[in-house]
Amino acid sequence: MSKGTKIIAAVLPVLLLLGFAEAQTPVTVKMTKGQAQVTSLTGKVSMVCAGQTEAVDLKTYDFIKPGCEVSTGADGRLEMVLPDRSVVRFAQKTKFKLVQADIGARGSRSVGISMTLGKIWTNVRKSLVGGGDRFEISCQNAVAGVRGTIYRMDVERDQSAVVKVYDGEVSVAGVSRTQQQAPAALGPPQPVAGPTVIEGPKPVSMEQWVYIVRSMQQIQITSDGRALKPRDFTEEEDMDDWVKWNKQRDKQFEQ
């Protein structure tokens, strides 16, 4: 073997290893108390915070503070990391508000994200503390709370929603709105009686509900807040570009 061939043979494995390392580089973020950091962004993503009159465009490594409202464009995607290193991602045409992102001295956390429209994917780190730990994703009709799991919530324009759990368990709670009195059925004309005292309008009753949704299960919430019974789903029926992207990103955070 010639000297030149020996050099190439020695260098080539090193280059291959460097290329593999670059492709598998784990995501690193600055730990920030009380706010989230943008770690990946594509397309147009804008944010409006308290005291601002106009939205500003977000960039990678920007910080999102509680109270700020964020919108992703038609081609936008956003990934952010919270102080406890939980990862949250948002699809295109999504609107949300970061309500809270606190972490205590002993590791307890209080996280809240309010969804107005669109899709959110969360990879929540397992809690190291007991009571007092809160991590909630909410929409108009439901709240999904966890202590460590992977799940998503899709919110439609009519405020119907679906929660899908990929690993762990999620407690989904909400309130449905049901009328106490059904309207009278229409029929043929009837004689009108004389003046009488009539009962005033009856309030709409609120029925609270809670479901535990387990791994590879989903629950649908209707636009009026009713929850359908959780059911199983498969990876095949669920797989699309959004799911594939999230699973690829999750692998980078596992390293």
Protein Blocks (a to p, Z undefined) as FASTA:
>chain_A
ZZklmmmmmmmmmmmmmmmmmmmoccdddddehiacdfbdehjdddddehiabdcdddeh
iacdehiacdddfkbccddddfkopacdddehiacddfbdcddfkopacdddddfbdcdd
ddddddfbfehiacddddfkbccddfbdcddddddfkopacdddfbdcddddddddddfb
dcdddddddddddddddddddddddddddddddehiacdddfkopacddddddfklmgcf
klmmmmmmmmmmmZZ
